[in-house]
Amino acid sequence: MGVIKPFSFELPTRIEFGAGVSSSVADVLKEMGKQRPLVVTDAGLMDAGIFDRVREHLERGGIRFEVFSSVEPNPKDVNVMEGASAAKEFGADCLIAIGGGSPIDCAKGIGIIATHGGKIRDYEGRNAVRSDTLPMIAIPTTSGTGSEVTFSSVITDTAERFKFSIRHPRLAARVALCDPELTASMPPMLTAATGMDALVHAIEGFTAVPAEPIADACALHAIEIIVNFLPRAVRSGEDMEARAGMLIGSVLAGISFSHSDVAAIHCIAEALGGMYDAPHGMCNAVALAPVMEFNMPYCVERYSRVAAAMGHSFKTAEEGAEKAVEHVAKLTREVGLPSFRLLGVREEDMEIIAENSAKNGSNSSNPRPMGKKEYLELLRKMG
Ligand SMILES: [Fe+2]
């Protein structure tokens, strides 16, 4: 294991987990001493009736709220600004984010602008949020993002078609209401893509340069759970054991990468997402096996421990690491996600994708040092 490097660990989010816990939302607000929440969600969740289930609990609790449901997939800077205006207009004293990563990440941005002003890109990086933002309750409806427990928000700069991250423990939700029942209506493709995002969070959290023992423990347990339950959750959405497993797997993976980091897989996924507005989980899935292969010489031992968490036995670390890569490639196909080739990345876009990957704030966390040249080499190999 080697000498443990100094690290710090904090988790400002209280996690309430279990079937039906979202019904406690009004009580949680009262405990927080808050009474005017802005609900941040998206049109898909409104149409699917998921928001109505939470609305009922808010109304029964006598809470006055306003709804902002214009969050787009891969949340945009403009969504954040519009949501912040809605929060100010309503006089919101807190936020309730309901959804996958997009509404939760967008709500984090809204909380910053509503309290600090300016433009959202002003807060890019790790230390630009200097005081508390609007307190937030996060209610995840997918099992993948981990945003309900992470310190980060990923927003698309629409002018540059570039996804940037804002990170600070101040962005963390005050309370996460993790209710597996809310994830049961996800269709198979969304279950697959978000689930692969969670798996990538765990694998990158475990192998990124800033990895530390608590993040490691969360990551390895997340890997074990996710590889076990993801195929079941994709095959049978009503399998509540699998749904609960995926949700806690996603929470554990979120805690892991939030305290460690993500790395080259996310750098590529975010570059692709910013360029093509493609689903984040799918972008991660297509990059997962090729990046692991590319990183292999730099983290054989760690990848073999990933394989052990997946349930493999092996004689040498090299053999284990190979098994981990084979497993993720097979899992990607099994859950019906495409290969990088099928995503249709244009040859003329490769340069800019490589450049944006190298520019990503998590690039330096990849176990193998990467620059634009290495990304380009890897992308050409993948394409
Ligand atoms: Fe992610």
Boltz pocket constraint, residues with backbone or C-beta under 6 A from the ligand:
constraints:
  - pocket:
      binder: B
      contacts: [[A, 144], [A, 145], [A, 197], [A, 201], [A, 266], [A, 280], [A, 284]]
      max_distance: 6.0
